[in-house]
Amino acid sequence: MRPLVPTHVETLKPYVPGKPIEETEREFGLKGVIKLASNENPLGPSPRAVEAMRNVSGATHLYPDATSFHLVRKLAAHVDVKPEQVVLGSGSNELIELLIRTFTTPEDEILLCQGSFSAYRISAQAHGRPFVEMPMREGFLYDLEAMAKAITPRTRMVFLANPDNPTGTAFSRDALTRFLAAVPPEVLVVHDEAYCEFVEWPEYTSAVPLVGQHPNLVALRTFSKIHGLAGVRLGYGIMDARLAAYLHRTRMPFNLTVLAQAAGLAALEDTEHVRRTREVNRAGLDYFAAELPMLGGTLTHSHANFVFVDFGRPAVALYEQLLRKGIIVRPFAGQGFPNHVRISVGTPAENARCVQVLKEILT
Ligand SMILES: *Cc1c(COP(=O)(O)O)cnc(C)c1O
């Protein structure tokens, strides 16, 4: 008998999401559990997006606009590109899948950084695409020089998370432009910048301003983090119009709901929510950077909305102790970081409670 699924599906280890609040409360008989596990926006969704979704909810019996006409135009203006260069997705995760499906064959290799965002590896494997993972360099940084050297005639696509998840580290504009200069034009470079709106490092650049000179470059962004719309599923890619046209052929016609399109339009206007999100995040990163080393934690320099901390002890056990006290974080033992937990920045009160509970456990 032939196997039910191909080997690459049989051996696929699925994505492990952050544990939901409700499930944790049920399992441990707790109330008021805090989730600092999925880099969600601690301020909640953009209030203007919530209002916009309420306003269109009566029209949800109709199929959405398959072209997302208004949102595409607004986003294009927002990032200063042509509407033909914008592709929307049900989260940027859908765009990762679409890029792999559209531009690679099972003979093509996908180049990744080991320990970085696991969705790239999972999507590659789910499509039966071979992938090569290059180790990070000292300091949990992408080793772009080694990655450029690892490109072979089989390499078709490279994924870069900048800032990276789960490490929070970032690489500079110089490093990115040097990498792009070393990459053959037929290799697609996907610059996943899910956290770019949080970066305050002057040497950082989004890939969006470079897309014009690099027809093989794709910038991926999301409404899940800065706009607080992770539950709505809305992401976008900015790229050469020729690449975008191919994605429009392969994507599902109604990949964006009526609610997502309305939410996106309103969230882009909600500059106050974005400003407050950045402010709360900055304060939270500073707070963790001051407090966690006093508890024996070693932090990377995070440019995102979470910290990546080594407490010098097995992370899974620490994660479980935190769960029992009502704090959900994320251990990364499965991805080669046995002692690291990732803690998302919460509200000031949530951050303080997290530090308090860590203090109880660690001292
Ligand atoms: C959170 C995150 C995303 C966003 O995924 P969505 O599907 O848009 O919610 C993409 N890439 C990285 C590296 C992330 O951490």
The ligand as a MOL file (V3000), in Angstrom:
LIG
                    3D

  0  0  0     0  0            999 V3000
M  V30 BEGIN CTAB
M  V30 COUNTS 15 15 0 0 0
M  V30 BEGIN ATOM
M  V30 1 C 4.7130 37.5550 14.1920 0
M  V30 2 C 5.5660 37.3210 12.9930 0
M  V30 3 C 5.0180 37.3690 11.7260 0
M  V30 4 C 3.5810 37.7390 11.5360 0
M  V30 5 O 2.8100 36.7010 11.1770 0
M  V30 6 P 1.2850 36.9840 10.7700 0
M  V30 7 O 0.9660 35.8050 9.9590 0
M  V30 8 O 1.2840 38.2580 9.9650 0
M  V30 9 O 0.5130 37.1120 12.0230 0
M  V30 10 C 5.8410 37.1650 10.6320 0
M  V30 11 N 7.1500 36.9530 10.7930 0
M  V30 12 C 7.7230 36.9420 11.9930 0
M  V30 13 C 9.1910 36.7610 12.1130 0
M  V30 14 C 6.9380 37.0990 13.1330 0
M  V30 15 O 7.4970 37.0450 14.3390 0
M  V30 END ATOM
M  V30 BEGIN BOND
M  V30 1 1 1 2
M  V30 2 1 2 3
M  V30 3 2 2 14
M  V30 4 1 3 4
M  V30 5 2 3 10
M  V30 6 1 4 5
M  V30 7 1 5 6
M  V30 8 2 6 7
M  V30 9 1 6 8
M  V30 10 1 6 9
M  V30 11 1 10 11
M  V30 12 2 11 12
M  V30 13 1 12 13
M  V30 14 1 12 14
M  V30 15 1 14 15
M  V30 END BOND
M  V30 END CTAB
M  END
